[in-house]
Amino acid sequence: MKVLVLIAHPKLGSSRINRRWKEELERTQEITVHDLYKEYPNENIDIKH
């Protein structure tokens, strides 16, 4: 089963718990992590994309 996890944290790099959670999720091949703030730093989400 494939799992998509959307992460939205404005300061993920300075968040110890959320950053660690993301790192652990990325270690699992069945889980795809999508960081919304990294993908859309200006907060203009491309809905069609």
C-alpha distance matrix in Angstrom:
0.0 3.8 6.6 10.2 13.1 16.5 19.4 22.9 25.6 29.0 29.9 26.7 28.8 31.1 28.7 28.2 25.5 23.4 23.8 22.8 19.7 18.7 19.6 17.5 14.4 15.2 15.4 11.7 10.2 6.6 8.8 11.2 14.4 16.9 20.4 22.4 25.7 25.3 24.3 27.0 29.8 32.3 30.1 30.4 26.9 26.6 24.9 24.9 23.1
3.8 0.0 3.8 6.8 10.1 13.3 16.3 19.8 22.6 25.8 26.8 23.7 25.8 28.3 26.1 25.9 23.5 21.0 21.2 20.7 17.7 16.1 17.2 15.7 12.2 12.6 13.6 10.2 8.5 4.9 6.0 7.7 11.0 13.3 16.8 18.8 22.2 21.6 20.5 23.3 26.1 28.6 26.5 26.8 23.3 23.0 21.6 21.7 19.6
6.6 3.8 0.0 3.8 6.5 9.9 12.8 16.3 19.1 22.4 23.5 20.6 22.9 25.3 22.9 22.9 20.4 17.7 18.3 18.0 14.8 13.3 15.1 13.7 10.0 11.1 12.8 9.9 9.4 6.1 4.7 6.1 8.5 10.8 14.1 16.0 19.3 19.1 18.3 20.9 23.5 26.0 23.7 24.4 21.0 21.2 19.8 20.6 18.6
10.2 6.8 3.8 0.0 3.8 6.5 9.8 13.1 16.1 19.2 20.6 17.9 20.5 23.0 20.8 21.4 19.2 16.0 16.6 17.1 14.0 11.9 14.2 13.8 10.0 10.6 13.3 11.4 11.0 8.6 5.9 4.8 6.0 7.3 10.7 12.3 15.7 15.7 14.7 17.1 19.8 22.3 20.0 20.6 17.2 17.6 16.5 17.5 15.4
13.1 10.1 6.5 3.8 0.0 3.8 6.4 9.9 12.6 16.0 17.3 14.6 17.3 19.6 17.3 18.0 15.7 12.4 13.4 14.1 10.9 9.1 12.0 11.9 8.4 9.7 12.8 11.7 12.4 10.7 7.1 6.2 4.9 6.1 8.4 10.2 13.3 13.8 13.6 15.7 17.9 20.5 18.1 19.4 16.4 17.6 16.8 18.5 16.5
16.5 13.3 9.9 6.5 3.8 0.0 3.8 6.6 9.9 13.0 14.8 12.7 15.8 18.0 16.0 17.5 15.6 12.0 13.0 14.8 12.0 9.9 13.2 14.0 11.0 11.8 15.4 14.9 15.5 14.2 10.5 8.6 6.1 4.9 6.0 6.8 10.0 11.1 10.9 12.4 14.6 16.9 14.4 15.8 13.0 14.7 14.2 16.4 14.5
19.4 16.3 12.8 9.8 6.4 3.8 0.0 3.8 6.3 9.6 11.2 9.0 12.3 14.3 12.4 14.1 12.6 8.8 9.9 12.2 10.0 8.0 11.5 13.0 10.8 11.7 15.3 15.6 16.9 16.2 12.4 10.6 7.1 6.1 4.7 6.0 7.9 9.4 10.4 11.7 12.9 15.5 13.3 15.5 13.5 15.9 16.1 18.7 16.7
22.9 19.8 16.3 13.1 9.9 6.6 3.8 0.0 3.8 6.6 9.1 8.3 11.9 13.4 11.8 14.5 13.4 9.8 11.1 14.1 12.5 10.8 14.2 16.1 14.3 15.1 18.7 19.3 20.6 19.9 16.1 14.1 10.6 8.7 6.1 5.3 5.9 8.8 10.1 10.2 10.8 12.9 10.5 13.2 11.9 14.9 15.4 18.5 16.9
25.6 22.6 19.1 16.1 12.6 9.9 6.3 3.8 0.0 3.8 5.6 5.3 9.0 9.9 8.5 11.7 11.3 8.1 9.3 12.7 11.9 10.8 13.9 16.1 15.2 16.0 19.3 20.6 22.3 22.1 18.3 16.5 12.8 11.3 8.1 7.9 6.7 9.3 11.7 11.7 11.0 13.3 11.6 14.9 14.4 17.7 18.7 21.8 20.1
29.0 25.8 22.4 19.2 16.0 13.0 9.6 6.6 3.8 0.0 3.8 6.0 8.8 9.4 9.4 13.0 13.6 10.9 11.4 15.1 15.1 13.7 16.3 19.0 18.4 18.7 22.0 23.6 25.1 25.2 21.5 19.3 15.6 13.6 9.9 9.1 6.3 9.0 11.7 10.8 9.0 10.9 10.0 13.7 14.2 17.6 19.2 22.4 20.7
29.9 26.8 23.5 20.6 17.3 14.8 11.2 9.1 5.6 3.8 0.0 3.8 5.5 5.7 6.5 10.1 11.6 9.5 9.3 13.0 13.8 12.8 14.8 17.7 17.8 18.0 21.0 23.1 25.0 25.5 21.9 20.0 16.2 14.9 11.2 11.5 8.7 10.1 13.5 13.4 11.1 13.5 13.3 17.0 17.5 20.7 22.5 25.4 23.4
26.7 23.7 20.6 17.9 14.6 12.7 9.0 8.3 5.3 6.0 3.8 0.0 3.8 5.5 5.1 8.0 9.0 6.5 5.7 9.5 10.3 9.1 11.0 13.9 14.1 14.4 17.2 19.4 21.4 22.1 18.5 16.9 13.2 12.5 9.2 10.7 8.7 9.4 12.8 13.7 12.2 15.2 14.8 18.2 17.9 20.8 22.4 25.0 22.7
28.8 25.8 22.9 20.5 17.3 15.8 12.3 11.9 9.0 8.8 5.5 3.8 0.0 3.8 5.6 7.6 10.0 8.6 6.3 9.6 11.7 10.5 11.1 14.4 15.4 15.1 17.5 20.2 22.3 23.6 20.2 18.7 15.1 14.8 11.6 13.4 11.1 10.7 14.4 15.5 13.6 16.8 17.1 20.4 20.5 23.2 25.1 27.5 24.9
31.1 28.3 25.3 23.0 19.6 18.0 14.3 13.4 9.9 9.4 5.7 5.5 3.8 0.0 3.8 6.1 9.1 8.9 7.6 10.5 12.7 12.6 13.4 16.2 17.5 17.8 20.0 22.6 25.1 26.2 22.8 21.6 18.0 17.8 14.5 16.0 13.5 13.9 17.6 18.2 15.9 18.7 18.8 22.4 22.8 25.8 27.5 30.2 27.9
28.7 26.1 22.9 20.8 17.3 16.0 12.4 11.8 8.5 9.4 6.5 5.1 5.6 3.8 0.0 3.8 5.7 5.6 5.7 8.3 9.9 10.5 11.9 14.1 15.3 16.3 18.5 20.8 23.5 24.2 20.7 20.0 16.5 16.6 13.7 15.3 13.6 14.4 17.9 18.6 17.0 19.7 19.2 22.7 22.5 25.6 26.9 29.7 27.5
28.2 25.9 22.9 21.4 18.0 17.5 14.1 14.5 11.7 13.0 10.1 8.0 7.6 6.1 3.8 0.0 3.8 5.8 5.4 6.0 8.5 10.1 10.6 12.2 14.3 15.5 16.9 19.4 22.5 23.4 20.3 20.2 17.0 18.0 15.6 17.8 16.5 16.9 20.3 21.5 20.1 23.1 22.5 26.0 25.5 28.4 29.5 32.1 29.7
25.5 23.5 20.4 19.2 15.7 15.6 12.6 13.4 11.3 13.6 11.6 9.0 10.0 9.1 5.7 3.8 0.0 3.8 5.5 5.2 6.1 8.7 9.9 10.6 12.3 14.3 15.7 17.6 20.9 21.3 18.2 18.5 15.5 16.9 15.0 17.3 16.7 17.4 20.4 21.8 21.0 23.9 22.7 26.0 25.1 27.9 28.5 31.2 28.9
23.4 21.0 17.7 16.0 12.4 12.0 8.8 9.8 8.1 10.9 9.5 6.5 8.6 8.9 5.6 5.8 3.8 0.0 3.8 5.4 4.9 6.1 8.6 9.9 10.5 12.3 14.5 16.2 19.0 19.2 15.8 15.5 12.3 13.2 11.3 13.5 13.2 14.1 16.8 18.2 17.7 20.7 19.3 22.4 21.4 24.1 24.7 27.3 25.1
23.8 21.2 18.3 16.6 13.4 13.0 9.9 11.1 9.3 11.4 9.3 5.7 6.3 7.6 5.7 5.4 5.5 3.8 0.0 3.8 5.4 5.2 6.2 8.7 9.9 10.7 12.8 15.2 17.8 18.8 15.6 15.0 11.8 12.8 10.8 13.6 12.9 12.7 15.8 17.6 16.9 20.3 19.5 22.6 21.6 24.1 25.2 27.5 24.9
22.8 20.7 18.0 17.1 14.1 14.8 12.2 14.1 12.7 15.1 13.0 9.5 9.6 10.5 8.3 6.0 5.2 5.4 3.8 0.0 3.8 5.4 5.0 6.2 8.6 9.9 11.0 13.4 16.6 17.7 14.9 15.3 12.7 14.7 13.5 16.6 16.4 16.0 18.8 21.0 20.5 23.9 23.1 26.0 24.8 27.1 27.9 30.0 27.3
19.7 17.7 14.8 14.0 10.9 12.0 10.0 12.5 11.9 15.1 13.8 10.3 11.7 12.7 9.9 8.5 6.1 4.9 5.4 3.8 0.0 3.8 5.5 5.2 6.2 8.7 10.2 11.7 14.8 15.2 12.2 12.9 10.5 12.8 12.2 15.2 15.8 15.9 18.1 20.3 20.5 23.7 22.3 25.0 23.3 25.5 25.8 28.0 25.5
18.7 16.1 13.3 11.9 9.1 9.9 8.0 10.8 10.8 13.7 12.8 9.1 10.5 12.6 10.5 10.1 8.7 6.1 5.2 5.4 3.8 0.0 3.8 5.4 5.1 6.2 8.8 10.5 13.0 13.7 10.4 10.1 7.3 9.5 9.0 12.4 13.1 12.6 14.7 17.2 17.6 21.0 19.8 22.3 20.5 22.4 23.0 24.9 22.2
19.6 17.2 15.1 14.2 12.0 13.2 11.5 14.2 13.9 16.3 14.8 11.0 11.1 13.4 11.9 10.6 9.9 8.6 6.2 5.0 5.5 3.8 0.0 3.8 5.5 5.2 6.6 9.5 12.2 13.8 11.2 11.3 9.3 11.8 11.5 15.2 15.6 14.4 16.6 19.4 19.6 23.3 22.6 24.9 23.3 25.0 25.8 27.4 24.4
17.5 15.7 13.7 13.8 11.9 14.0 13.0 16.1 16.1 19.0 17.7 13.9 14.4 16.2 14.1 12.2 10.6 9.9 8.7 6.2 5.2 5.4 3.8 0.0 3.8 5.4 5.3 7.4 10.8 12.1 10.0 11.4 10.2 13.5 13.9 17.5 18.4 17.5 19.4 22.2 22.8 26.3 25.2 27.5 25.5 27.0 27.4 28.9 26.0
14.4 12.2 10.0 10.0 8.4 11.0 10.8 14.3 15.2 18.4 17.8 14.1 15.4 17.5 15.3 14.3 12.3 10.5 9.9 8.6 6.2 5.1 5.5 3.8 0.0 3.8 5.4 5.8 8.7 9.2 6.5 7.9 7.1 10.6 11.8 15.3 16.9 16.2 17.4 20.3 21.4 24.8 23.3 25.3 22.9 24.2 24.3 25.7 22.9
15.2 12.6 11.1 10.6 9.7 11.8 11.7 15.1 16.0 18.7 18.0 14.4 15.1 17.8 16.3 15.5 14.3 12.3 10.7 9.9 8.7 6.2 5.2 5.4 3.8 0.0 3.8 5.4 7.3 9.0 6.7 6.9 6.4 9.8 11.1 14.8 16.3 14.8 15.8 19.2 20.3 23.8 22.9 24.6 22.3 23.3 23.7 24.7 21.6
15.4 13.6 12.8 13.3 12.8 15.4 15.3 18.7 19.3 22.0 21.0 17.2 17.5 20.0 18.5 16.9 15.7 14.5 12.8 11.0 10.2 8.8 6.6 5.3 5.4 3.8 0.0 3.8 6.5 9.1 8.1 9.6 10.0 13.5 14.9 18.6 20.0 18.3 19.5 22.9 23.9 27.5 26.6 28.4 26.1 26.9 27.3 28.1 25.0
11.7 10.2 9.9 11.4 11.7 14.9 15.6 19.3 20.6 23.6 23.1 19.4 20.2 22.6 20.8 19.4 17.6 16.2 15.2 13.4 11.7 10.5 9.5 7.4 5.8 5.4 3.8 0.0 3.8 5.6 5.6 8.2 9.8 13.6 15.8 19.2 21.2 19.9 20.4 23.8 25.3 28.7 27.5 28.8 26.2 26.8 26.6 27.3 24.4
10.2 8.5 9.4 11.0 12.4 15.5 16.9 20.6 22.3 25.1 25.0 21.4 22.3 25.1 23.5 22.5 20.9 19.0 17.8 16.6 14.8 13.0 12.2 10.8 8.7 7.3 6.5 3.8 0.0 3.8 5.4 7.4 10.2 13.5 16.3 19.5 21.9 20.2 20.1 23.6 25.6 28.9 27.7 28.6 25.7 25.8 25.5 25.7 22.7
6.6 4.9 6.1 8.6 10.7 14.2 16.2 19.9 22.1 25.2 25.5 22.1 23.6 26.2 24.2 23.4 21.3 19.2 18.8 17.7 15.2 13.7 13.8 12.1 9.2 9.0 9.1 5.6 3.8 0.0 3.8 6.7 10.0 13.2 16.4 19.2 22.0 20.9 20.4 23.7 25.9 29.0 27.3 28.1 24.9 24.9 24.1 24.4 21.8
8.8 6.0 4.7 5.9 7.1 10.5 12.4 16.1 18.3 21.5 21.9 18.5 20.2 22.8 20.7 20.3 18.2 15.8 15.6 14.9 12.2 10.4 11.2 10.0 6.5 6.7 8.1 5.6 5.4 3.8 0.0 3.8 6.4 9.8 12.8 15.6 18.4 17.5 17.3 20.4 22.5 25.6 23.8 24.8 21.8 22.2 21.6 22.3 19.7
11.2 7.7 6.1 4.8 6.2 8.6 10.6 14.1 16.5 19.3 20.0 16.9 18.7 21.6 20.0 20.2 18.5 15.5 15.0 15.3 12.9 10.1 11.3 11.4 7.9 6.9 9.6 8.2 7.4 6.7 3.8 0.0 3.8 6.5 9.9 12.6 15.4 14.3 13.7 16.9 19.2 22.2 20.7 21.5 18.5 18.7 18.4 19.1 16.2
14.4 11.0 8.5 6.0 4.9 6.1 7.1 10.6 12.8 15.6 16.2 13.2 15.1 18.0 16.5 17.0 15.5 12.3 11.8 12.7 10.5 7.3 9.3 10.2 7.1 6.4 10.0 9.8 10.2 10.0 6.4 3.8 0.0 3.8 6.4 9.5 12.0 11.2 11.2 14.3 16.2 19.3 17.8 19.1 16.4 17.3 17.5 18.7 15.9
16.9 13.3 10.8 7.3 6.1 4.9 6.1 8.7 11.3 13.6 14.9 12.5 14.8 17.8 16.6 18.0 16.9 13.2 12.8 14.7 12.8 9.5 11.8 13.5 10.6 9.8 13.5 13.6 13.5 13.2 9.8 6.5 3.8 0.0 3.8 6.1 9.0 8.4 7.8 10.6 12.9 15.8 14.2 15.3 12.7 13.7 14.1 15.6 12.8
20.4 16.8 14.1 10.7 8.4 6.0 4.7 6.1 8.1 9.9 11.2 9.2 11.6 14.5 13.7 15.6 15.0 11.3 10.8 13.5 12.2 9.0 11.5 13.9 11.8 11.1 14.9 15.8 16.3 16.4 12.8 9.9 6.4 3.8 0.0 3.8 5.6 5.4 6.2 8.5 9.9 13.1 11.8 13.6 11.8 13.7 14.7 16.8 14.1
22.4 18.8 16.0 12.3 10.2 6.8 6.0 5.3 7.9 9.1 11.5 10.7 13.4 16.0 15.3 17.8 17.3 13.5 13.6 16.6 15.2 12.4 15.2 17.5 15.3 14.8 18.6 19.2 19.5 19.2 15.6 12.6 9.5 6.1 3.8 0.0 3.8 5.4 5.1 5.8 7.8 10.2 8.3 10.0 8.2 10.6 11.8 14.4 12.2
25.7 22.2 19.3 15.7 13.3 10.0 7.9 5.9 6.7 6.3 8.7 8.7 11.1 13.5 13.6 16.5 16.7 13.2 12.9 16.4 15.8 13.1 15.6 18.4 16.9 16.3 20.0 21.2 21.9 22.0 18.4 15.4 12.0 9.0 5.6 3.8 0.0 3.8 5.5 5.2 5.0 8.0 7.0 9.8 9.4 12.3 14.2 16.9 14.8
25.3 21.6 19.1 15.7 13.8 11.1 9.4 8.8 9.3 9.0 10.1 9.4 10.7 13.9 14.4 16.9 17.4 14.1 12.7 16.0 15.9 12.6 14.4 17.5 16.2 14.8 18.3 19.9 20.2 20.9 17.5 14.3 11.2 8.4 5.4 5.4 3.8 0.0 3.8 5.6 5.6 9.3 9.5 11.6 11.0 13.0 15.4 17.3 14.5
24.3 20.5 18.3 14.7 13.6 10.9 10.4 10.1 11.7 11.7 13.5 12.8 14.4 17.6 17.9 20.3 20.4 16.8 15.8 18.8 18.1 14.7 16.6 19.4 17.4 15.8 19.5 20.4 20.1 20.4 17.3 13.7 11.2 7.8 6.2 5.1 5.5 3.8 0.0 3.8 6.2 9.0 8.8 9.7 8.4 9.7 12.1 13.7 10.8
27.0 23.3 20.9 17.1 15.7 12.4 11.7 10.2 11.7 10.8 13.4 13.7 15.5 18.2 18.6 21.5 21.8 18.2 17.6 21.0 20.3 17.2 19.4 22.2 20.3 19.2 22.9 23.8 23.6 23.7 20.4 16.9 14.3 10.6 8.5 5.8 5.2 5.6 3.8 0.0 3.8 5.5 5.2 6.1 6.0 8.1 11.0 13.2 11.1
29.8 26.1 23.5 19.8 17.9 14.6 12.9 10.8 11.0 9.0 11.1 12.2 13.6 15.9 17.0 20.1 21.0 17.7 16.9 20.5 20.5 17.6 19.6 22.8 21.4 20.3 23.9 25.3 25.6 25.9 22.5 19.2 16.2 12.9 9.9 7.8 5.0 5.6 6.2 3.8 0.0 3.8 5.4 7.7 9.0 11.5 14.5 16.8 14.9
32.3 28.6 26.0 22.3 20.5 16.9 15.5 12.9 13.3 10.9 13.5 15.2 16.8 18.7 19.7 23.1 23.9 20.7 20.3 23.9 23.7 21.0 23.3 26.3 24.8 23.8 27.5 28.7 28.9 29.0 25.6 22.2 19.3 15.8 13.1 10.2 8.0 9.3 9.0 5.5 3.8 0.0 3.8 5.6 8.3 10.9 14.0 16.5 15.3
30.1 26.5 23.7 20.0 18.1 14.4 13.3 10.5 11.6 10.0 13.3 14.8 17.1 18.8 19.2 22.5 22.7 19.3 19.5 23.1 22.3 19.8 22.6 25.2 23.3 22.9 26.6 27.5 27.7 27.3 23.8 20.7 17.8 14.2 11.8 8.3 7.0 9.5 8.8 5.2 5.4 3.8 0.0 3.8 5.8 9.3 11.6 14.7 13.9
30.4 26.8 24.4 20.6 19.4 15.8 15.5 13.2 14.9 13.7 17.0 18.2 20.4 22.4 22.7 26.0 26.0 22.4 22.6 26.0 25.0 22.3 24.9 27.5 25.3 24.6 28.4 28.8 28.6 28.1 24.8 21.5 19.1 15.3 13.6 10.0 9.8 11.6 9.7 6.1 7.7 5.6 3.8 0.0 3.8 6.4 9.0 11.8 11.5
26.9 23.3 21.0 17.2 16.4 13.0 13.5 11.9 14.4 14.2 17.5 17.9 20.5 22.8 22.5 25.5 25.1 21.4 21.6 24.8 23.3 20.5 23.3 25.5 22.9 22.3 26.1 26.2 25.7 24.9 21.8 18.5 16.4 12.7 11.8 8.2 9.4 11.0 8.4 6.0 9.0 8.3 5.8 3.8 0.0 3.8 5.8 8.9 8.5
26.6 23.0 21.2 17.6 17.6 14.7 15.9 14.9 17.7 17.6 20.7 20.8 23.2 25.8 25.6 28.4 27.9 24.1 24.1 27.1 25.5 22.4 25.0 27.0 24.2 23.3 26.9 26.8 25.8 24.9 22.2 18.7 17.3 13.7 13.7 10.6 12.3 13.0 9.7 8.1 11.5 10.9 9.3 6.4 3.8 0.0 3.8 5.6 5.4
24.9 21.6 19.8 16.5 16.8 14.2 16.1 15.4 18.7 19.2 22.5 22.4 25.1 27.5 26.9 29.5 28.5 24.7 25.2 27.9 25.8 23.0 25.8 27.4 24.3 23.7 27.3 26.6 25.5 24.1 21.6 18.4 17.5 14.1 14.7 11.8 14.2 15.4 12.1 11.0 14.5 14.0 11.6 9.0 5.8 3.8 0.0 3.8 5.4
24.9 21.7 20.6 17.5 18.5 16.4 18.7 18.5 21.8 22.4 25.4 25.0 27.5 30.2 29.7 32.1 31.2 27.3 27.5 30.0 28.0 24.9 27.4 28.9 25.7 24.7 28.1 27.3 25.7 24.4 22.3 19.1 18.7 15.6 16.8 14.4 16.9 17.3 13.7 13.2 16.8 16.5 14.7 11.8 8.9 5.6 3.8 0.0 3.8
23.1 19.6 18.6 15.4 16.5 14.5 16.7 16.9 20.1 20.7 23.4 22.7 24.9 27.9 27.5 29.7 28.9 25.1 24.9 27.3 25.5 22.2 24.4 26.0 22.9 21.6 25.0 24.4 22.7 21.8 19.7 16.2 15.9 12.8 14.1 12.2 14.8 14.5 10.8 11.1 14.9 15.3 13.9 11.5 8.5 5.4 5.4 3.8 0.0
